[in-house]
Amino acid sequence: MKRTVTCGALTKSDAGKTVTLNGWVNRKRDHGGISFVNLRDRYGTTQVVVDADAPDSLKAIANELKSEFCVAIEGTVRARPDSMVNPDMATGQIEVVASNIAVLTKCEVLPFQIDEESDAKEELRLKYRYLDLRSGGMQKRIKLRNDVAFAVREHMIGQGFYEIETPTFIKSTPEGARDYLVPSRLYPGKFYALPQSPQLYKQILMVSGFDKYFQIARCYRDEDARGDRQPEFTQIDIEMSFVSREDVLSMIEGLMGHVFRKTLGVELPPTFRRLSYDEALELYGSDKPDLRFGMEMRDFGPYVERSTFQAFKDALATGAAEQAASAAKGVTVQGGGVKALVVPGKADYSRKQIEELEAAARIYRAKGMAWMKVAQGADGKPALEGGASKFFADNAAEVISGLGAKVGDLILLVADAKRRTANIALGAVRSKLGRDLGFCDPKRFEFAWIIDFPMFEYNEDEAKWDTAHHMFTWPQEQYHATLESDPGSVKGDLYDLVLNGFELASGSIRIHDPALQKRIFKIVGFDEAEGEKKFGFLTEAFKYGAPPHGGIAPGLDRLVMLMAGETSIKEVIAFPKNSFAVSPMDDCPNEVDQKQLDELHLSIRYPEKKQD
């Protein structure tokens, strides 16, 4: 009863053939002595019929079949009458008339029904992941992941890249998140770390002369449970020598074009939109803007002076004072800001709906959100009404015209002494509106590059400068002379690829000059001796003719998620952890035997229980 054909392969041209199918009972139904069994494997579904004149022994076996029994069925392919063709099935033109059925294994009562998409809760789906993976949706998404990975390799190798594996056990180095540590049995008290990324090794490969490297790399970060993060994830890791930023961006545009064309049949534009970091924050309130819809934010500051809205005036005045005070300390900050968002045709929003939007702004530290509606005035001209409109009675026409608002529009306003806060808070409102108003079509793909990121950000708690990304980013050439004197204005040769409101990849041109690297270490207060201890093997390699180089690392999980039209990477990973970094299926992490701990020279110190 070994299969001779899969459940997705048979067509009308196979009528009359004797075939053997292996798979799972997807659905069974009985009609007047005739049994219909939909048999499923990963290739598709075939309808099997046990006719009314079948032997009683065959009918008896068919009667025993239940959902998810694993069976083998032998029979003859028969064309369906035209009136019974199922256009929703690839095999809908035929059915297989069973002559023999063998139950390979039975299935116990299912914890949830297996269908195209399961409606079971996530924790139950993860506990019985092997069942969840049988669903049509998961089968399609895992296939898409396979196809994307193949297309990546096909394109990269075609472009002259070598796929090179880097170590899984590495030296622990500071990369932003906590390392997962692996104790060494042979060297008590010493540890390997699992890589947060292959960053240092791929740079060393550039020193080694492998000028085009890529790897579909597993990465590990011991982060607190939040959002849609996974402790282990996969990235398409890429590094290139003798390149500029434009070379890297162009290469990725070609890669994405090939992947989308090959796997989805979607043609992407040959080049993606470029936005500076400052532009992205000002227009969309995010460094990963969703460009599937417009609703760009506007600067409302010019309209505040002529208004009577004291809260807005205070925000700008406080921001200006803080800006001046910071400048006296040699720190560049933006000052205050008031930002506006015009929501087309939504002047009918209720107070409750507006409060829900305000709640989204408050999550990002906004102190509140003002609003006004554009209505038809008594003179037939557009006028402001409701909310904060009374404060802008003297310059209402100027506000409406300047914002490009129309009758029936809703105007939302956020002010803060820190312009960045106003931008990000209103940007969160814009994102929520995009989802609420149905502007986020999952089948539309809007890529953009975010460039010209700040090289440094000021750490107010420690009164020092930190690197915004990592310490190996090349500062743009025009800032080399003022690195130490004005770190706040320095732009790094950094770039992020964003897609539909998600950061898909991050990269940079790297520092290859040891002297420049020491300057960066000094600016961020990273002790040279400590740098030697943590990164000595990299800086040592750079003494031996390191080429200029740069790279990027698109996240494979997130890429496949967006291509599949999903919002969680768990939907495209075969065996993900839950939101608490736990696997309900195999119950890891788990305790180990004392013998294993003794061999590793480890003892467990449990947190002390708090006293009541």
LINGI-V841610 format. One line per field, one symbol per residue. phi: phi as a letter, one per 20 degrees, with the letter a starting at -180 (. if undefined). psi: psi as a letter, one per 30 degrees, with the letter a starting at -180 (. if undefined). A space follows every 10 residues. Layout:
phi->???
psi->???
This chain:
phi->.ffdbefddf cgfegnfecc dcrdfeacbd clndddceec cfeqcceddd ffefggffff fffefcgmfe cdcdadfcfe fgfdfdfedf dfecbdefdb ccefbecfgf fbfebgcedf fgfffffdff egfffgffff fffggfffff fffgffffen eeecedfeec ffcfcodfee dcfeffcgnd ceceffaegf ffffffffne fcdbaedecc cedffaldec fcbcceecbb dlcdgfffff ffffffgfff ffedmdeeff cdgdcfgfff ffecmbecfe dfbelffdfe gfefgeedef ffffffffff ffffffffen decfneacdc cedfmdfegf ffffffffff ffgdmffrbe bbdecfffen efbebmleff fcffcgffff ffemecgned ddcccafdgg fffffffffg fffgffemed ffedcdebed clfffcceef fdlbedffdb fdeffggfdf fdgffbffef deedbdddbl ncfebcaafe fddgffffff gffemegfff fffecgffff fffdmfegbb aabfefgfff gffemdccff fcdfceeefd mcdffdldfc fdfggffffe mdcedeffff ff
psi->gkkfllfgfk lffgkfkklk kkakjekkkk jhfkkkkjkk affakkkkkj lfglkeeeee eeffklkgkj lkkkakkkkk lefgkjffkf gffllkjkfk kkjeklklkk flkkaekkgl leeeeeehef eeffleeeee eeeeeeeeee eeeeeeefgg kkjkkllejl kkkjgelkkk kjkkefikfl klkkkflgee efeeeeefgi fjklkjkklk kilkkkbhlk fklkljkkkk lhlleeeeee eeeeeeeeee eeefgkklkf llkkkleeee eeefgkgikj gflchklljf effeeflgje eeeeeeeeee eeeeeeefgg kkleallkkk kkjkghfgkl eeeeeeeeee efehgkfakl llkjlklfgf lklkllbgef fgefheeeee eefgllkflk kkkkklfjee eeeeefeeee eeeeeeggfi jfgkjjllkk lhlkelkkje eghlklkedl fgkkkkeffe fgeefieffk klilkkkkjh gkjflkllkl kfjeeeeeee eeeggjkeee eeeegefeee effhhklkll alikkeeeee eeefglgkff fgkeillafg hkjfeghkll llleeeeefg hklkjkkkkk k.
